[in-house]
Amino acid sequence: MPDGLSKVETNIEDAPVALDRDLFLRDLIRELSGTLQDVVGLEEAAGFVSVVGSTIGNKIDNDYRLALGVDRLDRHQVAMVLQDLKRRIQGRFTIVSADDEKIVLANSACPFGDKVIGRPSMCMMTSNVFGRIAANNLGYAKVELAETIANGHSGCRVVVYLSSELAAEADGREYFDQNADG
């Protein structure tokens, strides 16, 4: 034992404290989104998270395009990328269906874990990342968070509409191609 350290101090490193970088960051995001929801309201909090989600969505989109060596992802690739990116961050998204009009995904495990419960503004990360990737590659997307773990459902059901006509009656956020001219 180093000079000047008590037995208690040397046992601190071995204390059974549930804390690591992942848990710390999920707790941090949960508390930030909760504070935003409490201070400015759910809609405004979702807006702030959306700004971050859009930036992250653009980055992830670019990363996949570079890795795959393509200028744009096709509809099938978009669906696969949406599923894969969530897998990489420990979500359990599966593609329920994918056609020219929409991509439907189900999820049984949120990447934020139980930290998302009661924090629906955190779901704007999914909406914006999915919407940004789909719109940048396919021209348009509207993301409907039909069911979410954050709102007490046992899983998530996310619909990414690729047609504005079909999406007209759906709740959700619209996204447009940021790479388009004009």
Secondary structure, 3 states (H helix, E strand, C coil): CCCCCCHHHHHHHHCCCCCCHHHHHHHHHHHHHHHHHHHHCHHHHHHHHHHHHHHHHHHHHHHHHHHHCCCCCCHHHHHHHHHHHHHHCCCCEEEEEECCCEEEEEECCCCCHHHHCCCHHHHHHHHHHHHHHHHHHHCEEEEEEEECHHHCCCCEEEEEECCHHHHCCCCCEEEECCCCCC
